[in-house]
């Protein structure tokens, strides 16, 4: 199973015979929208920075809310949560996705703004192999907030997303730099990868692994 990052909250997760795109963004945010095909698209919430379905080629199966889904041997669970509005209040809907592909469980938190997950949410999330977590603040988790959520979920691999990138426009320019998240883990922000591959048997068993990705540009 492979993971590539297009920037913001948009990843391409690929198995042997299937591919999935999370939160494709529109050009309004200042980044180049993903120009790729996929079998499945997940939308965490209805914002131009997360819901550009039209950018994805082909006729993907689109998932845009809580529920349980299965297509092309990929099992996906959408879990209800909240994001924050411009005033910082927890009032916007957000869907957390658990994506089970090739026996690897990936959790994409979308624009999660809740600093602590409930027991019900954690039970629905279950065991997580790879966590895709926002760390840039604004409507979602700050680097400090992310640490608390990571401690709750206890994933085996952590990949930060939704942070300040060159080219972002509008309010997204105010996102925090990923360096704030990296400082707590002695991570070198110059050591990035554009694509990572995982097999269930090779995932870390004890200490979690932190991976900083780039867009391959």
C-alpha positions as CSV (number, residue, x, y, z in Angstrom):
1,X,0.0,0.0,0.0
2,X,1.4,3.4,-1.0
3,X,0.6,6.9,0.2
4,X,1.4,10.2,-1.7
5,X,0.6,13.7,-0.7
6,X,-0.8,16.5,-2.9
7,X,-0.7,19.1,-0.1
8,X,-3.2,20.3,2.6
9,X,-5.3,17.3,3.5
10,X,-5.2,15.6,0.1
11,X,-3.5,12.2,-0.1
12,X,-3.6,9.4,-2.7
13,X,-3.7,6.0,-1.0
14,X,-3.1,3.2,-3.5
15,X,-3.4,-0.6,-3.2
16,X,-2.6,-3.2,-5.9
17,X,-5.9,-2.7,-7.8
18,X,-7.5,0.3,-6.2
19,X,-6.8,4.0,-5.4
20,X,-8.4,6.5,-3.1
21,X,-8.1,10.3,-2.8
22,X,-8.8,12.2,0.4
23,X,-10.1,15.8,0.5
24,X,-9.2,17.0,-3.0
25,X,-8.9,20.8,-2.9
26,X,-9.8,23.6,-5.4
27,X,-7.4,26.1,-7.0
28,X,-8.9,28.8,-4.8
29,X,-6.6,27.8,-2.0
30,X,-3.5,28.7,-4.0
31,X,-2.1,25.1,-4.6
32,X,-2.4,23.1,-7.8
33,X,-5.4,20.8,-7.5
34,X,-4.7,17.1,-7.8
35,X,-4.9,16.0,-11.5
36,X,-5.3,12.3,-11.1
37,X,-7.8,9.4,-11.3
38,X,-9.1,7.4,-8.4
39,X,-11.7,4.7,-7.6
40,X,-12.8,6.3,-4.4
41,X,-12.9,9.9,-3.0
42,X,-13.5,10.8,0.6
43,X,-14.7,14.3,1.6
44,X,-14.4,15.3,5.2
45,X,-16.5,18.4,4.9
46,X,-18.0,20.8,2.3
47,X,-15.3,23.4,1.9
48,X,-13.4,24.3,-1.4
49,X,-10.2,23.3,0.4
50,X,-11.5,19.8,0.8
51,X,-14.4,18.9,-1.6
52,X,-13.2,19.4,-5.2
53,X,-14.7,16.2,-6.5
54,X,-14.6,17.4,-10.1
55,X,-10.7,17.4,-10.1
56,X,-10.6,13.6,-9.8
57,X,-10.7,11.8,-13.2
58,X,-12.8,8.8,-13.9
59,X,-16.1,7.9,-12.1
60,X,-15.0,7.5,-8.5
61,X,-17.2,6.3,-5.7
62,X,-17.6,9.5,-3.5
63,X,-18.1,9.3,0.2
64,X,-19.0,12.5,2.0
65,X,-20.3,11.7,5.4
66,X,-20.6,9.3,8.3
67,X,-21.5,5.6,7.7
68,X,-20.0,2.3,6.7
69,X,-19.0,1.7,3.1
70,X,-17.3,-1.0,1.1
71,X,-16.2,-1.0,-2.5
72,X,-13.4,-2.7,-4.5
73,X,-12.4,-4.6,-1.3
74,X,-11.8,-1.4,0.6
75,X,-13.8,-1.0,3.8
76,X,-14.4,2.6,5.0
77,X,-16.0,4.0,8.1
78,X,-17.0,7.6,8.4
79,X,-17.3,8.9,12.0
80,X,-19.1,12.2,12.9
81,X,-17.0,14.9,14.5
82,X,-16.7,18.7,14.7
83,X,-14.4,21.3,13.2
84,X,-14.2,25.0,14.1
85,X,-15.7,28.0,12.4
86,X,-13.9,31.3,11.8
87,X,-14.7,32.4,15.3
88,X,-13.0,29.3,16.7
89,X,-16.3,27.7,17.9
90,X,-16.9,24.0,17.5
91,X,-19.9,24.2,15.2
92,X,-18.9,22.8,11.8
93,X,-19.4,19.2,10.8
94,X,-16.4,17.0,10.0
95,X,-16.1,13.3,9.1
96,X,-13.2,11.2,10.4
97,X,-12.5,8.3,8.0
98,X,-11.1,4.9,8.8
99,X,-9.8,3.3,5.6
100,X,-9.0,-0.4,5.6
101,X,-6.9,-1.2,2.6
102,X,-4.8,-4.3,2.1
103,X,-5.2,-5.0,5.9
104,X,-3.7,-1.6,6.8
105,X,-6.0,0.8,8.8
106,X,-5.5,4.4,7.9
107,X,-7.3,7.2,9.9
108,X,-7.8,10.5,8.1
109,X,-9.0,13.1,10.7
110,X,-10.1,15.7,8.1
111,X,-10.5,19.1,9.8
112,X,-11.0,17.8,13.3
113,X,-11.3,20.7,15.7
114,X,-12.1,18.7,18.9
115,X,-9.0,18.7,21.2
116,X,-10.1,15.5,22.8
117,X,-12.0,12.6,21.3
118,X,-14.9,11.0,23.1
119,X,-15.0,7.4,24.2
120,X,-17.6,6.8,21.6
121,X,-15.4,8.2,18.8
122,X,-12.3,6.3,20.0
123,X,-14.3,3.1,20.1
124,X,-15.5,3.7,16.5
125,X,-12.0,4.5,15.4
126,X,-10.4,1.4,16.9
127,X,-6.8,0.4,16.2
128,X,-5.0,2.7,13.8
129,X,-1.9,1.8,11.8
130,X,-1.4,5.1,10.0
131,X,-2.7,8.5,11.3
132,X,-3.1,11.5,9.0
133,X,-3.5,14.4,11.4
134,X,-3.9,18.1,11.0
135,X,-1.4,20.2,12.9
136,X,-1.7,23.8,11.6
137,X,-4.5,25.2,13.8
138,X,-7.2,27.7,12.6
139,X,-10.3,25.5,12.2
140,X,-8.5,22.4,13.3
141,X,-5.8,21.1,15.7
142,X,-2.7,23.0,16.6
143,X,0.6,21.1,17.0
144,X,0.0,21.0,20.7
145,X,-3.6,19.8,20.3
146,X,-2.4,17.1,17.9
147,X,-0.2,15.6,20.6
148,X,-3.1,14.9,22.9
149,X,-5.1,13.3,20.1
150,X,-2.2,11.1,19.0
151,X,-1.9,9.9,22.7
152,X,-5.5,8.9,22.6
153,X,-5.4,7.1,19.3
154,X,-1.9,5.5,19.7
155,X,-1.2,4.9,16.0
156,X,1.9,3.1,14.7
157,X,2.7,5.8,12.1
158,X,1.9,9.5,12.2
159,X,1.9,11.8,9.1
160,X,1.0,15.5,9.7
161,X,-1.1,17.4,7.3
162,X,-3.1,20.7,7.0
163,X,-0.3,23.1,7.9
164,X,1.4,26.2,6.3
165,X,2.7,25.7,2.8
166,X,4.1,28.1,0.3
167,X,1.4,29.3,-2.1
168,X,-1.6,29.0,0.2
169,X,-4.0,31.9,-0.1
170,X,-6.5,33.7,2.1
171,X,-7.1,32.6,5.6
172,X,-5.0,29.5,5.1
173,X,-1.9,31.7,5.0
174,X,-2.4,31.8,8.8
175,X,-1.8,28.1,9.3
176,X,1.1,27.2,11.6
177,X,4.3,25.8,10.2
178,X,4.9,22.1,10.5
179,X,8.2,23.0,12.3
180,X,6.2,23.6,15.5
181,X,5.0,20.0,15.4
182,X,8.5,18.6,14.5
183,X,10.3,20.4,17.3
184,X,8.6,18.1,19.9
185,X,9.9,15.0,18.1
186,X,13.4,16.2,17.0
187,X,12.3,15.7,13.4
188,X,14.2,17.4,10.6
189,X,11.8,19.2,8.3
190,X,14.4,18.8,5.5
191,X,14.1,15.0,5.6
192,X,10.9,14.6,3.7
193,X,9.5,11.9,1.3
194,X,7.1,12.3,-1.6
195,X,5.8,8.7,-1.3
196,X,5.8,6.0,1.3
197,X,5.0,2.3,1.1
198,X,3.6,0.1,3.9
199,X,3.0,-3.5,4.5
200,X,1.2,-4.7,7.6
201,X,4.0,-6.9,8.7
202,X,6.6,-4.1,8.5
203,X,4.7,-1.5,10.6
204,X,6.5,-0.5,13.8
205,X,5.5,-2.5,16.9
206,X,6.8,-0.3,19.7
207,X,7.8,3.3,19.2
208,X,5.6,5.1,16.7
209,X,7.2,6.4,13.4
210,X,6.8,10.0,12.3
211,X,6.9,10.8,8.6
212,X,7.0,14.3,7.1
213,X,5.9,14.3,3.5
214,X,6.3,16.7,0.6
215,X,4.3,17.0,-2.6
216,X,7.1,15.7,-4.9
217,X,7.4,19.1,-6.7
